[in-house]
């Protein structure tokens, strides 16, 4: 199974509305800059459950609001 953002553009909007840059969100979530940038790319790869949860906590959002699980 793969975890992908429901809408990478919406994820970017949540990020900006929360006052983060890509780098700032990565630091707040304890992730690398490239991991966050990859999730904002509509053609990027997905992430693991731990990464998704870190981003959700940093943005104050629920998993189901930001991510979808696919085959």
Secondary structure as UniProt FT lines:
FT   STRAND          2..5
FT   HELIX           8..17
FT   TURN            18..19
FT   HELIX           22..29
FT   HELIX           33..40
FT   TURN            42..43
FT   HELIX           49..59
FT   HELIX           63..66
FT   STRAND          67..70
//
